[in-house]
Amino acid sequence: MRIVLMLLCLIFCACKDEYFLTLNSKEPLSLKYNAKEKALKGLDEPFMLFFYSKDCGVCEKQIPILNELSKNYKIIAVLGNMKNKDMAVKNLKGVTFTTIYDSLDVEYLSNVVGGVYGVPAMFIYDNNGKMVKKFISLTPKSVLEKELRAVKGV
C-alpha cells in the first residue's frame, strides 16, 4: 500500500515545479521531479541531498564534514520533523548550507529518493539530476569527496 501511495505521489508531482522554503539561503530553491527521466531537475550542477533529524547523534558528526565539503560542492540539507521555521532554526545543528525544513517539502523529497528509513542519508545527483550514489549512516569525508569529485568531473 505504501508503495502505491508513493508512486501516485510521484506521478502527480512529476511535472510540477517545486519551490522549497529554505534556511541558510536568500532565495527559495526550485526543484522538480521528472518521473519519466527519473531525475530531480532544477540545478545545473551535481548536488547532494542530506537528510537528517534533530534527534540524530550520528548526524551531528556528519554535519561538520558536509559543512567543509559544501565550500566546493552543492549540498542541500533536508531537516525532518519540523513544525515551523522557528523550530527548524533551533535544530540546524550547525548546518551552514541550504536547508529545507517544511514538512511537505521533506515528505516530497523523501518520496523522490524512494523513502528515507534512517538518517543520516545522503543522495548524490549528477548534472542531469539523476541519482548516482546513496549513503546511509556516518560516511567519511574522503569517500564523499571522491564521489562528488567523480560526479563533478574533477
VEXDREN-2710 file (C-alpha; in Angstrom, 1 decimal):
% VEXDREN-2710
k/r/px/py/pz
1/MET/0.0/0.0/0.0
2/ARG/2.8/2.4/0.9
3/ILE/4.5/1.8/-2.5
4/VAL/1.3/2.5/-4.3
5/LEU/0.8/5.8/-2.5
6/MET/4.4/6.8/-3.1
7/LEU/4.1/6.0/-6.8
8/LEU/0.9/8.1/-7.0
9/CYS/2.6/11.0/-5.3
10/LEU/5.5/10.8/-7.8
11/ILE/3.2/10.6/-10.8
12/PHE/1.0/13.6/-9.7
13/CYS/4.1/15.6/-8.7
14/ALA/6.2/14.6/-11.6
15/CYS/5.7/17.7/-13.7
16/LYS/5.1/20.3/-11.1
17/ASP/7.7/22.9/-10.2
18/GLU/8.5/22.8/-6.5
19/TYR/9.7/25.9/-4.7
20/PHE/11.2/24.9/-1.3
21/LEU/11.4/27.2/1.7
22/THR/15.0/27.2/2.9
23/LEU/17.2/28.3/5.7
24/ASN/20.8/29.5/5.1
25/SER/19.8/30.8/1.7
26/LYS/18.4/34.0/0.5
27/GLU/16.2/32.6/-2.2
28/PRO/13.8/29.6/-2.3
29/LEU/15.1/26.5/-4.0
30/SER/13.4/25.4/-7.2
31/LEU/13.4/21.6/-8.0
32/LYS/11.1/19.4/-9.9
33/TYR/11.0/15.6/-10.2
34/ASN/10.7/14.2/-13.7
35/ALA/9.3/10.7/-13.3
36/LYS/9.8/9.8/-17.0
37/GLU/13.5/10.5/-16.7
38/LYS/13.7/9.6/-13.0
39/ALA/15.6/12.9/-12.5
40/LEU/15.4/15.7/-10.0
41/LYS/15.7/18.9/-12.1
42/GLY/16.4/22.5/-11.2
43/LEU/20.1/22.6/-10.6
44/ASP/22.6/22.6/-13.5
45/GLU/25.3/21.1/-11.4
46/PRO/25.9/18.0/-9.4
47/PHE/24.5/18.1/-5.9
48/MET/23.9/16.1/-2.7
49/LEU/20.7/15.8/-0.7
50/PHE/21.5/15.2/3.0
51/PHE/18.6/14.0/5.2
52/TYR/18.9/14.4/8.9
53/SER/16.8/15.0/12.1
54/LYS/17.1/16.9/15.3
55/ASP/17.4/13.7/17.4
56/CYS/20.2/12.1/15.4
57/GLY/23.5/11.9/17.2
58/VAL/25.3/10.5/14.2
59/CYS/24.1/13.4/12.1
60/GLU/25.9/15.8/14.4
61/LYS/29.2/14.0/13.5
62/GLN/28.3/14.1/9.7
63/ILE/27.5/17.8/9.6
64/PRO/31.0/19.3/10.1
65/ILE/32.2/17.0/7.2
66/LEU/29.4/18.3/5.0
67/ASN/29.9/21.9/6.0
68/GLU/33.5/21.6/4.8
69/LEU/32.5/19.9/1.6
70/SER/29.8/22.5/0.9
71/LYS/32.6/25.0/0.2
72/ASN/33.3/23.2/-3.1
73/TYR/30.2/21.2/-3.8
74/LYS/26.4/21.9/-3.8
75/ILE/24.8/20.3/-0.7
76/ILE/21.2/20.7/0.3
77/ALA/20.1/19.6/3.8
78/VAL/16.7/18.2/4.4
79/LEU/15.7/18.5/8.0
80/GLY/12.8/16.3/9.0
81/ASN/10.1/16.5/11.8
82/MET/10.0/20.3/12.0
83/LYS/6.7/22.0/12.8
84/ASN/7.7/25.5/11.8
85/LYS/10.6/27.7/10.8
86/ASP/11.5/28.7/14.4
87/MET/11.8/25.0/15.4
88/ALA/14.0/24.4/12.3
89/VAL/16.3/27.3/13.2
90/LYS/16.8/25.9/16.7
91/ASN/17.6/22.5/15.3
92/LEU/20.0/23.2/12.5
93/LYS/22.8/21.5/14.4
94/GLY/25.4/23.8/12.9
95/VAL/24.5/23.2/9.2
96/THR/25.8/26.2/7.2
97/PHE/24.5/25.2/3.7
98/THR/20.9/25.5/2.3
99/THR/18.4/23.6/4.4
100/ILE/14.9/22.5/3.5
101/TYR/12.6/22.2/6.6
102/ASP/8.9/22.4/5.6
103/SER/7.3/19.0/6.4
104/LEU/5.5/18.8/3.0
105/ASP/8.8/19.5/1.2
106/VAL/10.6/17.0/3.3
107/GLU/8.0/14.3/2.5
108/TYR/8.1/15.2/-1.2
109/LEU/11.9/14.8/-1.4
110/SER/11.8/11.6/0.7
111/ASN/9.4/10.2/-1.9
112/VAL/11.6/11.3/-4.7
113/VAL/14.6/9.4/-3.3
114/GLY/12.5/6.3/-2.7
115/GLY/11.9/6.8/1.0
116/VAL/14.3/7.6/3.8
117/TYR/14.3/5.0/6.5
118/GLY/17.3/6.1/8.6
119/VAL/19.5/9.2/9.0
120/PRO/21.9/10.5/8.1
121/ALA/21.1/9.6/4.5
122/MET/22.9/11.2/1.5
123/PHE/22.0/11.0/-2.1
124/ILE/24.3/12.3/-4.8
125/TYR/22.9/13.6/-8.2
126/ASP/24.7/14.3/-11.4
127/ASN/24.4/17.4/-13.7
128/ASN/21.2/15.9/-15.2
129/GLY/19.5/15.3/-11.9
130/LYS/20.0/11.5/-11.9
131/MET/20.8/9.9/-8.6
132/VAL/24.2/8.2/-8.9
133/LYS/25.0/7.2/-5.3
134/LYS/23.5/6.9/-1.9
135/PHE/25.0/6.6/1.6
136/ILE/23.3/5.8/4.8
137/SER/24.9/6.5/8.2
138/LEU/28.2/8.2/9.0
139/THR/30.3/8.4/5.9
140/PRO/34.0/9.6/5.9
141/LYS/34.8/12.8/4.1
142/SER/37.3/11.0/1.8
143/VAL/34.5/8.7/0.5
144/LEU/32.0/11.5/-0.1
145/GLU/34.6/13.8/-1.7
146/LYS/35.7/11.0/-4.1
147/GLU/32.1/10.5/-5.3
148/LEU/31.4/14.2/-5.5
149/ARG/34.6/14.8/-7.5
150/ALA/33.7/12.0/-9.8
151/VAL/30.3/13.3/-10.5
152/LYS/31.6/16.9/-10.9
153/GLY/34.3/15.6/-13.3
154/VAL/37.2/17.0/-11.3
END
